[in-house]
């Protein structure tokens, strides 16, 4: 079964960041997920512009940059200047007065536009943006911290998005509390990719390559 796996780099060991990138790349990761938090839109600070730029320079794999910041339109050019054409940038619609303007800047830069949907955000409030974006990142936990519990009502939201994705031309990605059970349940239904953090990938004894291989060989 064809699905994508992306590493949540806020969970990486920053004492050995270059090795982490190399090991994940060698292990077969599809992309690197970069969580940028400003301490305002979410109650935490995580990763920086320099972290993102370093990882972009250290790998040819795509980056999925998740901007959990207020009014990203004010500073979106700073991020876009350090990214590549293969990269994706997600914004949260609630964080911007005119999110479609910010999405257009991402498109104009030649990158893939995406929106991230919080557990409390309804599909109806972002319906118009679904025809603009190419990726929808569904948060199965409240954003801001790793290691949170899955919120089961998010499953109904994914069901709604699955019914819309082909008509509107976007792919669905899962972020938060991603265990093997979630991949086995939602990959066959059409969820394209999964962000892997502490639940499956980081902080384990097994090498990344072994873990990623085991995930890809799950019995559906």
C-alpha positions, 0 to 999 in steps of 0.5 A: 500500500502506498502511503508517505511517512514524515518525521516530526523533527521537533522530537529529534535528538538535537545533540546529533541533528546531522546524524538524525537527518542522515539516519532517517534519510538512510532508513527510508523516511519520505520527508521531514516535518518541521514544526515552527511555534511562536509561543502565541498561536500555540503555548509552546516554542519549537524549532526555529528558522535556522533549524529549518534552513539547516535541515533543508540544506542537509537533505534532498528529501522534501520538507513539510513546514508546519507554521503554528504562528500568528499572522504568518503572512507578515513573515512568510517570505522569510521562510519561503526564501530558505525553502525549495520547490519540493517543499510544502508549507502549512498554515492554520486558517485561524491564525490569519485574517486573510489566509488565502492571501498567504496561501497565494504567496506560497503558490507564487513561490512555487511550493505546495500550499497546505492548511492544518486543521485543529481538532476544534476546527470544522470542515465547513469553515475551511471549505473554500480553501480546500479548492486552493490547497494541495494538502490538508494536515489533520491535527488529531491532537491539540497543537503545541506539544508532542506526546498528547492523547488522540482525540477520537472525534477527529475520525469523523472529520477525516471521513468528511475530508475523504469524501471531498478530496478527489473532487477538490484535488487535495491529499490528507495527512495525519499529525499527532498520536500516530500509532500503527493502529491509525495507519492501518485504519486510515491508509486503506481509506485514502489518507496519504501520509502520516507524521511520526513522532514519539508514538512510533519513531523517536525515542525507541531502541530500534534503528529508524530503518527497522522501524520504518520498514516495519511500518511499511510492512503492516498487514492491512 
